[in-house]
């Protein structure tokens, strides 16, 4: 599967807060965002999970 990047602008303060949240949970920013998507949209990534990739 080809990988893609997702990027969007945030302020320095937003970035620092997101980074702190991730560090507090011992996760990467990517993991933090994907976990948030899982909570808001439980089946958004169902097909990939069924195939064993994330």
Residue pairs with C-beta under 8 A, 6 or more apart in sequence:
1 53
10 18
18 29
18 32
19 29
21 32
22 28
22 29
22 31
22 32
25 32
27 35
34 45
34 54
37 44
37 45
38 44
38 45
45 54
48 54
